[in-house]
Amino acid sequence: MRKNLILACVALVALAACSNDDDKNGNFGLEFKAVKETSTLKAAVLSDFDITDFNVMLGEVEFEFDQNPDNPAYLPEEVEYRGPFEFAILKGKQLGSITLPEISLPVGPLEEIEFDIEQNKSLPTSHSMYGKTVLIKGTYKGTPIEIWDNREAELEIDYETEADRITLTSQLSCLDVKVNVNGILASLVAAIDPTKLVDTNKDGKIQVGPGSPDKVELSVSLAELIDKSSSLDKN
């Protein structure tokens, strides 16, 4: 089982009881939840940053099931959530979560989950996430800072062996996708050259991202940082 994936950003956990429509399907919720786990980055490095808000735009979420022709209950099947969904990982420093509506899924081994980080092209130009996939706000040494990206990514949780897979049953109700905030921020800070964090255009804030008026570009994809800073666990 891959511990480090492409957003993904994630830990998958099965929780408690749901009703079952029949013996082949169950109703399941999907929750994206921010967590804070220990980071290996020295506290002194992070101390210059005070991150208050962290938003990501999620696209389609797709479930793939075990393709076992010997068992008709596990026939090849894909089920999709249609996006986009805006996930506030942090809002005013508070850890965030978003729960998608219940969806009917086949009962059986879950082989893979894929979800996209992508722009929501229907947003008005005045929206803070317009033209962006990820947006981070806070301060750097007391000066307001905004860090954003417009790159898209397809993230996947792939169970490489049958033993690793979660089997959906009528006793499970929710799948949790967990995003490790500290891991993401640690990787981000490590990739930024602090000597370039300057309010070049003197508008009162430091802006980092594609087309930044302060001429500060990102050398890494925020979507990939989210992915690499996440882990996949089965409880």
N, C-alpha and C positions, 0 to 999 in steps of 0.2 A: 504493500500500500504506500502510495506516495505521501510523504509527510509535508513536503513543500510543493505547491502546485503553481499554475500560471498566474486572480482577486483575488488567485482566489485566496482567499482570505478565509480559511474556514475550518470550523470544527462542526461535525455533524453529530447530533445527539437525538435519540428517540425518547419521547416522553410518554405520559400515561393516557388512558383509555378513551376511545372514540367509538361512536356507533358505526355499525357496518351495514351497508345497504343490501349486500348479498354475500355469497361466499367467495366472490372473485374480486371485489372492490371494497375500498374503505375511504372515508373522508379524512383528509389530512390538511393541516395548516402548515405554513412555512414561515419561520421567523428569522429575520436577520437581526443579530444582536451584537452590540459592541461590548468587548471585555477588555480589561487591563491585566496583562500578564507581564512577568518580569522581563526587562530588557537588559541586554548585555552592554548597552551604551552607558558610558560614565555619566553620572548625574550632572557633573560640571558642564558637560557639553549641552545637555538639554536645558540647563538652567537659564540660558539666554533666551529661550523660547517659552512663550506662554500661549499655548494653543487653546482656543475657546470653541471654535466651530469647525466641523469637518463633514462635508456632504459628498455623497457619491450618487451618480445616476445609474440605476440598474435597468437593464433591458430584459429580454426574454429569459425565462428560466425553463429548462427542459430536463425531464426525468427519463432515463433509459433503464429498461429492465432486462433481466437475464434472459438470453435467447436460448431456451432449452426445448428443442422440438419433441423430446420424450415426455414433456409435461405440458399439456395444453393450457394450464393455468399461467404458464410463464412464457407465452408466445411473444415474439418480438413486438415491442410496443414503445411508443414515445408519447409522453404527455407534457403539455406546455402551459406555463403561465405567460400571459401576454403583458409586456411592460408598456411604457416605462414606469419605474417606481423610484422616487427620490428617498434615499436612506440617509438620515442625519446620524452619522456615527457619533458625533459630539454636537451638543447644542448648549451653549452657555456653560461649557465644561462638563455637562452631565452626559453620561453614557446613554446612547439612544438605541432604539429598536424599531423595527417595522414588521408587522405581521400581515402576510398576504391572505386573501380569502381562502377558505377551505377548497380543496380540489379533490376530485375522485381519482384515486390511483389504484392500479392493480395490486392485490395482495401477493407478495412474493419478493424474491431477492432484488434489491435495488443495485443496478450495475454502475450507474454513473449519473451525476447531476452536472449540468452545464448552465452557467449564467453569464450574461454579458454586462460589461460596463460600456455604456454608449451614450451619446448625446441624445437629448430629447429635442428633436427638431421642431416640435410644435409649441415650444415655450415662446412667450413674447420676448422681444429684445431687451426689455427692462428687467427681466428675471435674472437673479444673480447666477443661475446655472446655465444661462443661455450660451451656447457654443462651448460648453465645458462638460467634462465627464467627472472631474473631481475638483473640489474647492475647499481650501483650508484657510482659516482666518485666525488671527491672534496678534501677538506682539513679538518683536525681536529687540531685545535690550530696550524695551519701553516704546519703541516705534511700531505703529500698526503695520501688519504684514499680511499679504494675501498671496497664497501659493495655489496655482491651478494647473490643470492639464486638459487637453482636448483629445488625447489619444484614446482609442477604444481597445478593448481586449475581450477575448472569450476565455472564461475561467471554467475549470472543470475539476470535479472530485471523481476520481476514477478508482474503483475497487479492483485491484489487479488480480486478486485471488478470490475464490468463492468463500473462503473462510473469513475474509475481511468484510464481506458485504453485510449491510443491514437488511434484514428481512422484514418487510412491512407486513404487519398483522392487524387484526381487528382490535388488538389491545394497545396500539400505538396511535397517538393523535397529532403529534407535531414534530417537525424536523427543524432543528436550530442550526443556522449558519452563523458561526461566531467569528467576529473580526477583532483581532488583537491590535488595539490602538497603539500601545507602547511599542510594539514591534515595527509597525508602519512608520511612526514618527522617528524612531531610532534610525531606521534605514534611510529615511528622507534627510535627516540632519547630517548623517555621515556622508551623503552624496552632495551636499551643498558646500560651496566654497564661501566661508563667512566674509571674506574680503570683498565679495561682490554684492553683499546685502546692504546696498546704499540707496537712499531715496534720491536717485539721480535727477528726476524732473521736479523735485521739491514740491510735491503735492501733498506731503504729510504722511505718506505710507510707502512701504517697500512692496513692489509687485514682482512676483516671480512666476514665469510661465510663458507659453508661446505668445509672441507679440507683445511682451512686457514693455511698457513705456519706460521702465528703468533699465531696459536692455539686459535683464537677468533671465536666462533660459534654464530649463531643467535638463540635466544630462541623463535623467532616468525617467521611465514611465511610472506615474503614480499608481496606475492600475496594476503594474507588475510588482511594485513594492507592496501593495496591499496583499497580493497573492503570496509573495515570498515570505511575508511576515505572519502567515497563518498556518495553522496545523489542522490535520484531520484526525479526529478521535472518534471512537465508537464506544458508547456507554450502554 
